[in-house]
Amino acid sequence: MRKIAWALLALLLLIIICVSSKVDKIHLAKRGNETAAHHAALTVTDHTQVAFDIYQKGNKHYTMHSLLQNGAQGEKLRQSFVKSGATLNIERSHTDETLEGKEAITLTTRVIPLFVEHFENGHISYHHGLFLIEGVADSYDTKRKLQSLLANSTVQSRDLSTIKPPKPNAFTVRKTGSGVMDIVGIFDSKKSVTPLLDQGIAYARKDIRYAKDRNENGATAAAGTLLKHLNRAFTKGELGCKAGKLYLHGYVKDEAALQAVQKAIAALKVPVEAKLMLDPELLRKRKEAQEAAKRAAEEAKRKALEAQQKAEEEARRKAEIAKEKEEAKRTITSLLQVENIEFETAKSILTPRGVATVDKLAEILKRYPDIRVEIGGYTDSDGDDMLNLKLSQERVDSVKKELISRGINGNRINAKGFGESNPIAPNDTEENKQRNRRVEIKIIGE
């Protein structure tokens, strides 16, 4: 029994060794982050169907390792790549006319245009009757088209590709210092860009494109709200979306506009990177205007104060002059009530007593330098009227001359003879005539 057992064990080991020796000799290689191992080298041993691996080596550059029925199949695959605007480098290739798999070649040529145009890091393989495709498709639409091609083929297949995550819409709206507006962006659809175009803004430059690998994440709709503020409240600024993040930078006209923009940002449901400032140029001009207004106010205040002081001084001076006039009037009146300015009979020559009176009058006028006086001369009714008028004028001129000689400015003295007019008493007695022969002094101003 022991001999039989050992014989059976030896037979089992022999079977295992034989089976292991018939496994395809396949060189496995890893490509980047791929999790599956693919055939890098193919041999004819025990293959009944064609086999190949097609790797993407760069932008529209591909390499193939293959075991095909003939060279024509390889050329057919290569031409499919060329027609799709790509190149295929056949590095290692074996042929065997006994191999089957024409359907796999046909399926591959149908897949190649889609594969070249819409896949990144792509890999197509066919081994043991199983068609595999890997890589990153640019959209769900690409995946649907691929799955339709695979479903319409009799070849057993498996789609291991993934879908490239869509990029958010990206755009920039700029407002220059001169108020010109520009818009540049790439969007998923015309509907998404509508909030930026439906504002009645005449863009000086408009560069808008559309791409299938873009999607709307809510930033464009939010930007439509902020665009109103950029257009009206900013002197210079930029509104945009980069890497899915909305931002608003620039110079705002005034504090009220800044608060309105900040309130609008706070009300949005998407985050906004805001870098906002009051326009430094406007601040400078505003500061200059405020300083100019302050200077003007100070100047107006100074002038008003000066005018007030001048008015007060003028009023004070007028009051003083009025007081001086009254005092001078009282003094002169008192003087003339006691003393008269006497002249020699029928002459304009002052008597010694008249000279003394003029001296006193000169002292009064010196004491009140701001007043002006009128010296009026009168006669009685005796004699010729014209002679009396002439005599009265000569007498007041004589008084004026004497006052000037005593240092009184002649501009302060108005001398006028009235003759026998304006009598203060009837010329019927010698006493009354004496009263009418007089010199009156009136204060007429300053």
KOLTOR-22766 format. One record per residue (C-alpha): residue number from 1; x negated, y negated, z negated. Coordinates in pm, whole numbers. Layout:
<pos:NUM, px:X, py:Y, pz:Z>
...
REM end
This chain:
<pos:1, px:0, py:0, pz:0>
<pos:2, px:-282, py:-241, pz:-83>
<pos:3, px:-432, py:-186, pz:261>
<pos:4, px:-99, py:-264, pz:427>
<pos:5, px:-61, py:-585, pz:222>
<pos:6, px:-408, py:-707, pz:312>
<pos:7, px:-340, py:-627, pz:679>
<pos:8, px:-17, py:-828, pz:675>
<pos:9, px:-194, py:-1126, pz:508>
<pos:10, px:-469, py:-1120, pz:770>
<pos:11, px:-210, py:-1109, pz:1049>
<pos:12, px:-26, py:-1411, pz:901>
<pos:13, px:-347, py:-1617, pz:885>
<pos:14, px:-426, py:-1529, pz:1246>
<pos:15, px:-80, py:-1650, pz:1358>
<pos:16, px:-123, py:-1981, pz:1174>
<pos:17, px:-463, py:-2042, pz:1336>
<pos:18, px:-327, py:-1967, pz:1682>
<pos:19, px:-30, py:-2203, pz:1641>
<pos:20, px:-257, py:-2481, pz:1515>
<pos:21, px:-489, py:-2443, pz:1813>
<pos:22, px:-204, py:-2509, pz:2058>
<pos:23, px:-104, py:-2848, pz:1917>
<pos:24, px:-156, py:-3133, pz:2167>
<pos:25, px:-486, py:-3307, pz:2126>
<pos:26, px:-364, py:-3660, pz:2061>
<pos:27, px:-575, py:-3950, pz:1947>
<pos:28, px:-379, py:-4166, pz:1706>
<pos:29, px:-442, py:-4540, pz:1681>
<pos:30, px:-287, py:-4814, pz:1475>
<pos:31, px:-185, py:-5145, pz:1636>
<pos:32, px:-182, py:-5443, pz:1399>
<pos:33, px:97, py:-5406, pz:1147>
<pos:34, px:276, py:-5120, pz:1329>
<pos:35, px:384, py:-4843, pz:1101>
<pos:36, px:403, py:-4570, pz:1367>
<pos:37, px:102, py:-4390, pz:1522>
<pos:38, px:91, py:-4369, pz:1902>
<pos:39, px:-91, py:-4152, pz:2155>
<pos:40, px:-415, py:-4325, pz:2256>
<pos:41, px:-557, py:-4041, pz:2467>
<pos:42, px:-366, py:-3779, pz:2659>
<pos:43, px:-470, py:-3438, pz:2795>
<pos:44, px:-299, py:-3199, pz:3025>
<pos:45, px:-292, py:-2921, pz:2767>
<pos:46, px:56, py:-2774, pz:2717>
<pos:47, px:243, py:-3082, pz:2860>
<pos:48, px:540, py:-3011, pz:3077>
<pos:49, px:646, py:-3377, pz:3113>
<pos:50, px:467, py:-3697, pz:3190>
<pos:51, px:343, py:-3900, pz:2893>
<pos:52, px:218, py:-4256, pz:2857>
<pos:53, px:155, py:-4546, pz:2618>
<pos:54, px:178, py:-4909, pz:2733>
<pos:55, px:37, py:-5171, pz:2493>
<pos:56, px:61, py:-5546, pz:2508>
<pos:57, px:-290, py:-5694, pz:2490>
<pos:58, px:-210, py:-6062, pz:2537>
<pos:59, px:30, py:-6299, pz:2704>
<pos:60, px:167, py:-6088, pz:2990>
<pos:61, px:-139, py:-5861, pz:2988>
<pos:62, px:-84, py:-5489, pz:2926>
<pos:63, px:-289, py:-5167, pz:2908>
<pos:64, px:-171, py:-4812, pz:2979>
<pos:65, px:-299, py:-4467, pz:2884>
<pos:66, px:-110, py:-4205, pz:3081>
<pos:67, px:-59, py:-3846, pz:3191>
<pos:68, px:143, py:-3870, pz:3510>
<pos:69, px:254, py:-3654, pz:3797>
<pos:70, px:45, py:-3848, pz:4045>
<pos:71, px:-122, py:-4182, pz:4106>
<pos:72, px:186, py:-4318, pz:4280>
<pos:73, px:374, py:-4321, pz:3951>
<pos:74, px:101, py:-4528, pz:3789>
<pos:75, px:104, py:-4767, pz:4084>
<pos:76, px:482, py:-4794, pz:4062>
<pos:77, px:456, py:-4899, pz:3698>
<pos:78, px:176, py:-5141, pz:3777>
<pos:79, px:378, py:-5305, pz:4056>
<pos:80, px:674, py:-5346, pz:3819>
<pos:81, px:453, py:-5548, pz:3590>
<pos:82, px:320, py:-5756, pz:3881>
<pos:83, px:672, py:-5836, pz:3999>
<pos:84, px:752, py:-5952, pz:3645>
<pos:85, px:456, py:-6191, pz:3648>
<pos:86, px:229, py:-5970, pz:3437>
<pos:87, px:-72, py:-5741, pz:3477>
<pos:88, px:-116, py:-5376, pz:3386>
<pos:89, px:-463, py:-5230, pz:3331>
<pos:90, px:-463, py:-4848, pz:3359>
<pos:91, px:-755, py:-4750, pz:3138>
<pos:92, px:-720, py:-4374, pz:3098>
<pos:93, px:-505, py:-4172, pz:3331>
<pos:94, px:-464, py:-3804, pz:3415>
<pos:95, px:-237, py:-3649, pz:3677>
<pos:96, px:-66, py:-3313, pz:3712>
<pos:97, px:178, py:-3244, pz:3994>
<pos:98, px:356, py:-2982, pz:3783>
<pos:99, px:475, py:-3235, pz:3526>
<pos:100, px:832, py:-3350, pz:3508>
<pos:101, px:967, py:-3690, pz:3395>
<pos:102, px:1058, py:-3897, pz:3700>
<pos:103, px:1361, py:-4029, pz:3507>
<pos:104, px:1129, py:-4172, pz:3240>
<pos:105, px:929, py:-4357, pz:3507>
<pos:106, px:1252, py:-4495, pz:3655>
<pos:107, px:1377, py:-4607, pz:3312>
<pos:108, px:1042, py:-4774, pz:3239>
<pos:109, px:1048, py:-4974, pz:3563>
<pos:110, px:1396, py:-5097, pz:3471>
<pos:111, px:1287, py:-5194, pz:3123>
<pos:112, px:962, py:-5369, pz:3225>
<pos:113, px:1114, py:-5707, pz:3342>
<pos:114, px:1302, py:-5743, pz:3013>
<pos:115, px:1000, py:-5618, pz:2819>
<pos:116, px:760, py:-5870, pz:2978>
<pos:117, px:988, py:-6171, pz:2953>
<pos:118, px:1140, py:-6125, pz:2608>
<pos:119, px:909, py:-5913, pz:2390>
<pos:120, px:604, py:-5994, pz:2179>
<pos:121, px:353, py:-5735, pz:2053>
<pos:122, px:535, py:-5483, pz:2269>
<pos:123, px:467, py:-5111, pz:2304>
<pos:124, px:638, py:-4858, pz:2533>
<pos:125, px:569, py:-4486, pz:2498>
<pos:126, px:702, py:-4161, pz:2637>
<pos:127, px:603, py:-3833, pz:2475>
<pos:128, px:769, py:-3494, pz:2474>
<pos:129, px:1082, py:-3626, pz:2638>
<pos:130, px:1133, py:-3918, pz:2397>
<pos:131, px:1118, py:-4278, pz:2525>
<pos:132, px:1023, py:-4529, pz:2251>
<pos:133, px:1008, py:-4905, pz:2268>
<pos:134, px:866, py:-5126, pz:1994>
<pos:135, px:788, py:-5496, pz:1949>
<pos:136, px:963, py:-5819, pz:1869>
<pos:137, px:1258, py:-5919, pz:2088>
<pos:138, px:1333, py:-6289, pz:2122>
<pos:139, px:1709, py:-6261, pz:2063>
<pos:140, px:2007, py:-6039, pz:1996>
<pos:141, px:2101, py:-6082, pz:2360>
<pos:142, px:1769, py:-5919, pz:2460>
<pos:143, px:1840, py:-5629, pz:2225>
<pos:144, px:2185, py:-5579, pz:2375>
<pos:145, px:2045, py:-5575, pz:2729>
<pos:146, px:1777, py:-5325, pz:2629>
<pos:147, px:2025, py:-5095, pz:2459>
<pos:148, px:2246, py:-5111, pz:2767>
<pos:149, px:1953, py:-4997, pz:2988>
<pos:150, px:1871, py:-4715, pz:2749>
<pos:151, px:2234, py:-4602, pz:2725>
<pos:152, px:2268, py:-4587, pz:3105>
<pos:153, px:1973, py:-4350, pz:3135>
<pos:154, px:1970, py:-3972, pz:3081>
<pos:155, px:1632, py:-4003, pz:2910>
<pos:156, px:1636, py:-3955, pz:2537>
<pos:157, px:1530, py:-4287, pz:2386>
<pos:158, px:1492, py:-4482, pz:2069>
<pos:159, px:1475, py:-4861, pz:2024>
<pos:160, px:1242, py:-4945, pz:1733>
<pos:161, px:1207, py:-5314, pz:1822>
<pos:162, px:1294, py:-5597, pz:1586>
<pos:163, px:1442, py:-5937, pz:1659>
<pos:164, px:1235, py:-6251, pz:1628>
<pos:165, px:1391, py:-6480, pz:1369>
<pos:166, px:1537, py:-6786, pz:1547>
<pos:167, px:1367, py:-7120, pz:1488>
<pos:168, px:1570, py:-7410, pz:1354>
<pos:169, px:1644, py:-7700, pz:1584>
<pos:170, px:1362, py:-7953, pz:1585>
<pos:171, px:1394, py:-8320, pz:1675>
<pos:172, px:1264, py:-8668, pz:1612>
<pos:173, px:1454, py:-8996, pz:1637>
<pos:174, px:1233, py:-9303, pz:1614>
<pos:175, px:1314, py:-9668, pz:1576>
<pos:176, px:1029, py:-9901, pz:1663>
<pos:177, px:959, py:-10240, pz:1509>
<pos:178, px:1124, py:-10403, pz:1811>
<pos:179, px:1445, py:-10207, pz:1750>
<pos:180, px:1399, py:-9959, pz:2039>
<pos:181, px:1536, py:-9608, pz:1973>
<pos:182, px:1387, py:-9283, pz:2112>
<pos:183, px:1498, py:-8922, pz:2071>
<pos:184, px:1297, py:-8606, pz:2140>
<pos:185, px:1406, py:-8256, pz:2046>
<pos:186, px:1474, py:-7892, pz:2123>
<pos:187, px:1814, py:-7749, pz:2032>
<pos:188, px:2012, py:-7428, pz:2056>
<pos:189, px:2305, py:-7595, pz:2236>
<pos:190, px:2459, py:-7922, pz:2352>
<pos:191, px:2710, py:-7896, pz:2069>
<pos:192, px:2434, py:-7913, pz:1810>
<pos:193, px:2283, py:-8233, pz:1950>
<pos:194, px:2620, py:-8413, pz:1975>
<pos:195, px:2597, py:-8578, pz:1627>
<pos:196, px:2277, py:-8750, pz:1743>
<pos:197, px:2412, py:-8862, pz:2080>
<pos:198, px:2768, py:-8956, pz:1981>
<pos:199, px:2667, py:-9275, pz:1797>
<pos:200, px:2685, py:-9528, pz:2078>
<pos:201, px:2306, py:-9572, pz:2069>
<pos:202, px:2133, py:-9661, pz:2395>
<pos:203, px:1815, py:-9456, pz:2365>
<pos:204, px:1520, py:-9602, pz:2555>
<pos:205, px:1375, py:-9253, pz:2584>
<pos:206, px:1570, py:-8930, pz:2570>
<pos:207, px:1385, py:-8596, pz:2596>
<pos:208, px:1622, py:-8315, pz:2499>
<pos:209, px:1572, py:-7947, pz:2576>
<pos:210, px:1760, py:-7628, pz:2491>
<pos:211, px:1624, py:-7287, pz:2395>
<pos:212, px:1781, py:-6955, pz:2302>
<pos:213, px:1543, py:-6899, pz:2013>
<pos:214, px:1679, py:-7202, pz:1828>
<pos:215, px:1965, py:-7224, pz:1584>
<pos:216, px:2151, py:-7492, pz:1391>
<pos:217, px:2097, py:-7480, pz:1015>
<pos:218, px:2308, py:-7783, pz:928>
<pos:219, px:2024, py:-8035, pz:955>
<pos:220, px:2143, py:-8186, pz:1283>
<pos:221, px:2494, py:-8250, pz:1153>
<pos:222, px:2349, py:-8412, pz:839>
<pos:223, px:2112, py:-8617, pz:1053>
<pos:224, px:2412, py:-8764, pz:1235>
<pos:225, px:2517, py:-8930, pz:909>
<pos:226, px:2171, py:-9069, pz:842>
<pos:227, px:2130, py:-9186, pz:1201>
<pos:228, px:2388, py:-9460, pz:1141>
<pos:229, px:2171, py:-9599, pz:863>
<pos:230, px:1852, py:-9569, pz:1071>
<pos:231, px:2015, py:-9768, pz:1349>
<pos:232, px:2164, py:-10043, pz:1131>
<pos:233, px:1966, py:-10065, pz:807>
<pos:234, px:1608, py:-9990, pz:916>
<pos:235, px:1362, py:-10227, pz:1078>
<pos:236, px:1137, py:-9934, pz:1164>
<pos:237, px:1172, py:-9565, pz:1086>
<pos:238, px:1188, py:-9201, pz:1183>
<pos:239, px:1456, py:-8939, pz:1131>
<pos:240, px:1382, py:-8578, pz:1218>
<pos:241, px:1385, py:-8209, pz:1145>
<pos:242, px:1061, py:-8012, pz:1129>
<pos:243, px:1039, py:-7645, pz:1032>
<pos:244, px:1402, py:-7662, pz:929>
<pos:245, px:1348, py:-7951, pz:689>
<pos:246, px:1523, py:-8282, pz:737>
<pos:247, px:1328, py:-8599, pz:670>
<pos:248, px:1384, py:-8974, pz:684>
<pos:249, px:1095, py:-9220, pz:663>
<pos:250, px:1073, py:-9592, pz:726>
<pos:251, px:1127, py:-9953, pz:626>
<pos:252, px:1470, py:-10071, pz:511>
<pos:253, px:1597, py:-10428, pz:551>
<pos:254, px:1703, py:-10505, pz:194>
<pos:255, px:1792, py:-10362, pz:-147>
<pos:256, px:2160, py:-10314, pz:-63>
<pos:257, px:2071, py:-10114, pz:250>
<pos:258, px:1821, py:-9905, pz:52>
<pos:259, px:2084, py:-9817, pz:-207>
<pos:260, px:2333, py:-9726, pz:68>
<pos:261, px:2081, py:-9493, pz:234>
<pos:262, px:1993, py:-9327, pz:-98>
<pos:263, px:2363, py:-9277, pz:-172>
<pos:264, px:2418, py:-9119, pz:172>
<pos:265, px:2124, py:-8881, pz:118>
<pos:266, px:2255, py:-8777, pz:-225>
<pos:267, px:2595, py:-8694, pz:-72>
<pos:268, px:2449, py:-8453, pz:186>
<pos:269, px:2452, py:-8078, pz:130>
<pos:270, px:2106, py:-8030, pz:278>
<pos:271, px:1780, py:-8149, pz:120>
<pos:272, px:1616, py:-8455, pz:273>
<pos:273, px:1256, py:-8564, pz:236>
<pos:274, px:1298, py:-8938, pz:200>
<pos:275, px:1012, py:-9187, pz:208>
<pos:276, px:1181, py:-9525, pz:206>
<pos:277, px:1044, py:-9872, pz:144>
<pos:278, px:1163, py:-10226, pz:177>
<pos:279, px:1010, py:-10374, pz:490>
<pos:280, px:685, py:-10544, pz:378>
<pos:281, px:711, py:-10800, pz:658>
<pos:282, px:1062, py:-10892, pz:555>
<pos:283, px:951, py:-10899, pz:191>
<pos:284, px:668, py:-11133, pz:287>
<pos:285, px:900, py:-11361, pz:482>
<pos:286, px:1158, py:-11345, pz:205>
<pos:287, px:893, py:-11431, pz:-53>
<pos:288, px:774, py:-11720, pz:161>
<pos:289, px:1133, py:-11839, pz:201>
<pos:290, px:1190, py:-11808, pz:-174>
<pos:291, px:869, py:-11997, pz:-247>
<pos:292, px:963, py:-12262, pz:9>
<pos:293, px:1309, py:-12289, pz:-146>
<pos:294, px:1152, py:-12311, pz:-490>
<pos:295, px:918, py:-12585, pz:-371>
<pos:296, px:1207, py:-12765, pz:-204>
<pos:297, px:1414, py:-12735, pz:-523>
<pos:298, px:1124, py:-12862, pz:-731>
<pos:299, px:1069, py:-13147, pz:-487>
<pos:300, px:1439, py:-13230, pz:-491>
<pos:301, px:1435, py:-13215, pz:-869>
<pos:302, px:1129, py:-13438, pz:-879>
<pos:303, px:1287, py:-13686, pz:-640>
<pos:304, px:1612, py:-13677, pz:-834>
<pos:305, px:1420, py:-13738, pz:-1155>
<pos:306, px:1228, py:-14019, pz:-990>
<pos:307, px:1551, py:-14163, pz:-853>
<pos:308, px:1709, py:-14134, pz:-1196>
<pos:309, px:1408, py:-14293, pz:-1361>
<pos:310, px:1404, py:-14563, pz:-1094>
<pos:311, px:1775, py:-14622, pz:-1137>
<pos:312, px:1733, py:-14636, pz:-1513>
<pos:313, px:1437, py:-14870, pz:-1472>
<pos:314, px:1635, py:-15079, pz:-1229>
<pos:315, px:1929, py:-15090, pz:-1463>
<pos:316, px:1701, py:-15175, pz:-1752>
<pos:317, px:1531, py:-15443, pz:-1547>
<pos:318, px:1861, py:-15584, pz:-1431>
<pos:319, px:1979, py:-15588, pz:-1787>
<pos:320, px:1658, py:-15763, pz:-1889>
<pos:321, px:1691, py:-16011, pz:-1603>
<pos:322, px:2053, py:-16069, pz:-1686>
<pos:323, px:1951, py:-16126, pz:-2043>
<pos:324, px:1668, py:-16354, pz:-1930>
<pos:325, px:1908, py:-16543, pz:-1706>
<pos:326, px:2146, py:-16596, pz:-1991>
<pos:327, px:1863, py:-16699, pz:-2223>
<pos:328, px:1713, py:-16923, pz:-1956>
<pos:329, px:2055, py:-17069, pz:-1881>
<pos:330, px:2114, py:-17143, pz:-2248>
<pos:331, px:1765, py:-17286, pz:-2289>
<pos:332, px:1788, py:-17509, pz:-1980>
<pos:333, px:2140, py:-17614, pz:-2068>
<pos:334, px:2027, py:-17699, pz:-2418>
<pos:335, px:1736, py:-17895, pz:-2274>
<pos:336, px:1946, py:-18094, pz:-2030>
<pos:337, px:2209, py:-18164, pz:-2292>
<pos:338, px:1946, py:-18339, pz:-2499>
<pos:339, px:1727, py:-18482, pz:-2226>
<pos:340, px:1800, py:-18594, pz:-1874>
<pos:341, px:1551, py:-18598, pz:-1588>
<pos:342, px:1516, py:-18970, pz:-1540>
<pos:343, px:1402, py:-19161, pz:-1231>
<pos:344, px:1316, py:-19518, pz:-1169>
<pos:345, px:1616, py:-19717, pz:-1048>
<pos:346, px:1702, py:-19652, pz:-681>
<pos:347, px:1383, py:-19450, pz:-649>
<pos:348, px:1272, py:-19086, pz:-652>
<pos:349, px:985, py:-19156, pz:-891>
<pos:350, px:1013, py:-18984, pz:-1229>
<pos:351, px:995, py:-19196, pz:-1540>
<pos:352, px:754, py:-19087, pz:-1812>
<pos:353, px:1054, py:-18946, pz:-1998>
<pos:354, px:1158, py:-18761, pz:-1685>
<pos:355, px:809, py:-18621, pz:-1648>
<pos:356, px:822, py:-18492, pz:-2005>
<pos:357, px:1154, py:-18321, pz:-1933>
<pos:358, px:1009, py:-18157, pz:-1619>
<pos:359, px:716, py:-18030, pz:-1829>
<pos:360, px:962, py:-17861, pz:-2064>
<pos:361, px:1155, py:-17720, pz:-1768>
<pos:362, px:829, py:-17577, pz:-1623>
<pos:363, px:755, py:-17404, pz:-1957>
<pos:364, px:1104, py:-17249, pz:-1954>
<pos:365, px:1057, py:-17119, pz:-1599>
<pos:366, px:717, py:-16973, pz:-1694>
<pos:367, px:878, py:-16799, pz:-1990>
<pos:368, px:1133, py:-16636, pz:-1755>
<pos:369, px:927, py:-16555, pz:-1441>
<pos:370, px:1196, py:-16345, pz:-1273>
<pos:371, px:1468, py:-16603, pz:-1234>
<pos:372, px:1534, py:-16844, pz:-947>
<pos:373, px:1694, py:-17182, pz:-988>
<pos:374, px:1874, py:-17439, pz:-783>
<pos:375, px:1805, py:-17803, pz:-861>
<pos:376, px:2100, py:-18018, pz:-761>
<pos:377, px:2077, py:-18396, pz:-741>
<pos:378, px:2380, py:-18632, pz:-773>
<pos:379, px:2439, py:-19011, pz:-769>
<pos:380, px:2722, py:-19246, pz:-858>
<pos:381, px:2944, py:-19403, pz:-596>
<pos:382, px:2766, py:-19733, pz:-579>
<pos:383, px:2598, py:-19813, pz:-251>
<pos:384, px:2599, py:-19642, pz:87>
<pos:385, px:2699, py:-19275, pz:94>
<pos:386, px:2417, py:-19171, pz:327>
<pos:387, px:2160, py:-19357, pz:122>
<pos:388, px:2292, py:-19192, pz:-193>
<pos:389, px:2267, py:-18847, pz:-25>
<pos:390, px:1912, py:-18922, pz:86>
<pos:391, px:1813, py:-19048, pz:-255>
<pos:392, px:1956, py:-18742, pz:-430>
<pos:393, px:1759, py:-18513, pz:-197>
<pos:394, px:1436, py:-18707, pz:-247>
<pos:395, px:1476, py:-18690, pz:-625>
<pos:396, px:1525, py:-18309, pz:-637>
<pos:397, px:1234, py:-18266, pz:-396>
<pos:398, px:1028, py:-18473, pz:-637>
<pos:399, px:1130, py:-18246, pz:-926>
<pos:400, px:1044, py:-17935, pz:-722>
<pos:401, px:706, py:-18081, pz:-631>
<pos:402, px:630, py:-18151, pz:-995>
<pos:403, px:728, py:-17799, pz:-1097>
<pos:404, px:510, py:-17645, pz:-824>
<pos:405, px:218, py:-17857, pz:-944>
<pos:406, px:270, py:-17698, pz:-1285>
<pos:407, px:229, py:-17343, pz:-1151>
<pos:408, px:589, py:-17254, pz:-1061>
<pos:409, px:625, py:-17063, pz:-733>
<pos:410, px:813, py:-17276, pz:-481>
<pos:411, px:1011, py:-16968, pz:-365>
<pos:412, px:1180, py:-16969, pz:-703>
<pos:413, px:1317, py:-17321, pz:-654>
<pos:414, px:1594, py:-17433, pz:-424>
<pos:415, px:1624, py:-17815, pz:-420>
<pos:416, px:1940, py:-17970, pz:-279>
<pos:417, px:2078, py:-18326, pz:-291>
<pos:418, px:2457, py:-18375, pz:-301>
<pos:419, px:2475, py:-18755, pz:-312>
<pos:420, px:2787, py:-18895, pz:-474>
<pos:421, px:2989, py:-18576, pz:-422>
<pos:422, px:3109, py:-18356, pz:-707>
<pos:423, px:3131, py:-18629, pz:-973>
<pos:424, px:3185, py:-18507, pz:-1326>
<pos:425, px:3356, py:-18835, pz:-1428>
<pos:426, px:3533, py:-19127, pz:-1253>
<pos:427, px:3295, py:-19394, pz:-1131>
<pos:428, px:3497, py:-19665, pz:-1306>
<pos:429, px:3269, py:-19754, pz:-1591>
<pos:430, px:2898, py:-19788, pz:-1633>
<pos:431, px:2899, py:-19499, pz:-1877>
<pos:432, px:3075, py:-19267, pz:-1635>
<pos:433, px:2845, py:-19372, pz:-1352>
<pos:434, px:2550, py:-19283, pz:-1574>
<pos:435, px:2700, py:-18938, pz:-1626>
<pos:436, px:2738, py:-18890, pz:-1251>
<pos:437, px:2372, py:-18987, pz:-1188>
<pos:438, px:2236, py:-18649, pz:-1290>
<pos:439, px:2021, py:-18349, pz:-1207>
<pos:440, px:2179, py:-18008, pz:-1259>
<pos:441, px:1987, py:-17684, pz:-1273>
<pos:442, px:2165, py:-17355, pz:-1192>
<pos:443, px:2025, py:-17005, pz:-1219>
<pos:444, px:2098, py:-16843, pz:-881>
<pos:445, px:1924, py:-16504, pz:-905>
<pos:446, px:1596, py:-16333, pz:-945>
REM end
